Amino acid sequence: MSSTGKRYRVQRSGPLRGSVRVPGDKSIGHRSLIFGALGRGRSHITGLSEGLDNRATAGAFRAMGVAIETGSEATEVHGVGLRGLRMPTTVLDCGNSGTTMRLLSGLLSGQGFGARLVGDESLTRRPMGRIIGPLRARGAHIAGTSGAKADELYPPISIAPLVEGESLRGIEYDMPVASAQVKSALLLSGLYANGVTAVQEPVLSRDHTERMMLALGVPLETAGSSVVLDPTAEWAGGWDPFEWHVPGDPSSATFPIVAAAMVADSQVSVEDVCVNPTRTGIFDWLRLIGANVAHRPSGHGAGDEPMAEITITHGSTRGAVAGGELIVRMIDEIPAVCALAAVANGVTEIRDAAELRVKESDRIATMAKVLDAFGVPCEELPDGLIITGGKPLRAAHIESRGDHRIVMASALLGFMAEGESIIEGAGAVDTSFPGFVSLMRSLGAPIEEEAS
Ligand code: S3P
């Protein structure tokens, strides 16, 4: 689904200045569509991203009989209730979106109809055993496809219906790796179970699903990194439609913010960014390495998500070690962290990030290649990277492997290199950040997009 037939031409940048808004948060967008589709009536969602990933989720619900009208101001989702989805007459195309595939697999495991979920070439290489295992353990009839690793399962995913009188069971699941997608797949399937869903994570991952369920009155309790959903508790078994605003995506805001941290004399603000603490690792990291980041609260969005205006003023930064829970709170921001590490003084060490190997690309291997092409000394570790910053960068020609965040991180490096850098596969940015080029240009960045 991700059109990659575009390339960027990037030059060394002068100061970046201005105030911008980024598209709505991708994770909150998926979930707003899901909870809107399962609500009893018409929900009104503003701020939803037009990115291809959120569109894939909307397309899947349309294929299951949910009317979704997308206007320039708002998206109206005509919810059909918890039990109102119809059997899709086509395969559900999740495009490049792992979140669509994993969350819908959980939701569809509890239905009385079957479905088949497919994805693009990149998604087809991503591991699905992590959801198929626990969903099967609670009685789902779900199968994946064998692939590169003998003990792993991949897309396409096929789900057979629960038969008359059959139900998913309760489950207590101790997750080996923190993952909001796995947790959310279990919670969504848990809405249809005849027992309790109890999930424990090693570290709390993004908690948008929990926040929304609580806002909608689903009988859920959270404590630290554990969550318990008991649909057999006193509960009417559904929720009313809602009016929600999707806050700006901190993972997208990271790119103009980190660009301003890299380019001398810059000052950039991004308005209405989601500052849910499970997502703000990048801002904590920026402060830790000496960047000037200010934060002004600006209200709340969908499911009680806090928002703020983030302002960054360029200053010198120094390398440091990133690991542990901070990595979970900035997992999608590591490509940008690597770009910044190239200009920070000294050594940046990224640890505990093996999950990066199973994102839209193997982001450890891909970033190591990108940094090397720009002339940045870098060592690849099984679970991270060691990057030595502060040396002049040379212009590079990058093959981004169709990974949106690799494309944007490469553009940041291009702003610091002497000469013109070319970044291939730039169409992938449309999965999460349509308008990236015009936003960066509005701040003064010398970046152009062309067909390849
Ligand atoms: C997401 C969870 C994260 C993140 C992804 C979006 C979500 O993945 O990397 O971009 O919306 O739940 P994992 O759950 O695999 O860590």
Boltz pocket constraint, residues with backbone or C-beta under 6 A from the ligand:
constraints:
  - pocket:
      binder: B
      contacts: [[A, 26], [A, 27], [A, 28], [A, 99], [A, 178], [A, 179], [A, 180], [A, 181], [A, 182], [A, 184], [A, 205], [A, 206], [A, 331], [A, 332], [A, 355]]
      max_distance: 6.0
